[in-house]
Amino acid sequence: MLTICDSIKQHISHFKIGVLTYEHIVVGPSPSMLKGKLRQFQELLYFDMEQTPLAEWPEVKEWRSVFKQIGTDASRYRPSSESLLRRVQKQTFIPSIHSAADVNNFFSLYYKLPIGIYDRDHLIGDIVVTIGTQADEYIGINDRTTNFERKLVSKDAKGAFGSPIVDSKRTMVTEQTTHAIQIVYFLPSFTETQCEQMLQAMKEMFIQIHGGTAHTQLVK
């Protein structure tokens, strides 16, 4: 079960999160189709950035606004989606990691949204998305320790494990993962219909590659 803390709603009334839960999946090296899709889309984005500066993209501007409203320094801490886009802008294209991470990165770039994916067997109890305190920190998948005071953060019974900025090593998905959960941080301006359509598209592609079963939920 995932809930959004009231403290977030006080800052952003239309805050929404998509949740996709996966059972009995098989994570492995990405098929050629997915690798090609990820690479080709990054090349297309690079040419788009030559026409319009990244800072002017509506999704980037809105996410920076969300961070500022929460109290996060948007010039120091960026949504993971913007970090990916900045790598593409520098032509430091994102390499293939494994099938689950590649699907996650593809949709993060495609929708220009922060998306986290986690191994459910490493999560304990219910999940709450909240505004972090000084006590909330973890070692990220980038091997750096980040403190989440005045930042959006996801917590389970053991503590902070995920964020639109960077996810933790504790709950990262690997090729041994068989049960996973994706958290999609939607833009407040998105309609519920838009969100549901995106969740369905993500679910279909993920299951096509990994097998298993999936369930989607829009939390608001």
Secondary structure as the mmCIF struct_conf table of DSSP 4:
data_model
#
loop_
_struct_conf.conf_type_id
_struct_conf.id
_struct_conf.beg_label_comp_id
_struct_conf.beg_label_asym_id
_struct_conf.beg_label_seq_id
_struct_conf.end_label_comp_id
_struct_conf.end_label_asym_id
_struct_conf.end_label_seq_id
STRN STRN1 LEU A 2 ILE A 4
HELX_RH_AL_P HELX_RH_AL_P1 ASP A 6 HIS A 11
TURN_TY1_P TURN_TY1_P1 SER A 13 HIS A 14
STRN STRN2 ILE A 17 GLU A 23
BEND BEND1 HIS A 24 HIS A 24
BEND BEND2 PRO A 29 PRO A 29
HELX_LH_PP_P HELX_LH_PP_P1 SER A 30 PRO A 31
HELX_RH_AL_P HELX_RH_AL_P2 SER A 32 GLN A 51
BEND BEND3 THR A 52 THR A 52
HELX_RH_3T_P HELX_RH_3T_P1 LEU A 54 GLU A 56
HELX_RH_AL_P HELX_RH_AL_P3 PRO A 58 ILE A 70
TURN_TY1_P TURN_TY1_P2 GLY A 71 GLY A 71
TURN_TY1_P TURN_TY1_P3 ALA A 74 ARG A 76
BEND BEND4 TYR A 77 TYR A 77
HELX_RH_AL_P HELX_RH_AL_P4 SER A 80 GLN A 89
TURN_TY1_P TURN_TY1_P4 LYS A 90 GLN A 91
HELX_LH_PP_P HELX_LH_PP_P2 PHE A 93 SER A 96
HELX_RH_AL_P HELX_RH_AL_P5 SER A 99 TYR A 111
TURN_TY1_P TURN_TY1_P5 LYS A 112 LYS A 112
STRN STRN3 ILE A 115 ASP A 119
HELX_RH_3T_P HELX_RH_3T_P2 ARG A 120 HIS A 122
BEND BEND5 GLY A 125 GLY A 125
STRN STRN4 ILE A 127 ILE A 131
TURN_TY1_P TURN_TY1_P6 GLN A 134 ALA A 135
STRN STRN5 GLU A 137 ILE A 139
STRN STRN6 GLY A 140 GLY A 140
TURN_TY1_P TURN_TY1_P7 ILE A 141 ASN A 142
BEND BEND6 ASP A 143 ASP A 143
STRN STRN7 THR A 145 ASN A 147
TURN_TY1_P TURN_TY1_P8 GLU A 149 ARG A 150
BEND BEND7 LYS A 151 LYS A 151
STRN STRN8 LEU A 152 ASP A 156
TURN_TY1_P TURN_TY1_P9 ALA A 157 LYS A 158
STRN STRN9 GLY A 159 GLY A 162
BEND BEND8 PRO A 164 ILE A 165
STRN STRN10 SER A 168 SER A 168
BEND BEND9 LYS A 169 LYS A 169
TURN_TY1_P TURN_TY1_P10 ARG A 170 THR A 171
STRN STRN11 MET A 172 MET A 172
TURN_TY1_P TURN_TY1_P11 GLU A 175 GLN A 176
BEND BEND10 HIS A 179 HIS A 179
STRN STRN12 ALA A 180 TYR A 185
TURN_TY1_P TURN_TY1_P12 PRO A 188 SER A 189
BEND BEND11 PHE A 190 PHE A 190
HELX_RH_AL_P HELX_RH_AL_P6 GLU A 192 HIS A 210
BEND BEND12 GLY A 212 GLY A 212
STRN STRN13 THR A 213 VAL A 219
#
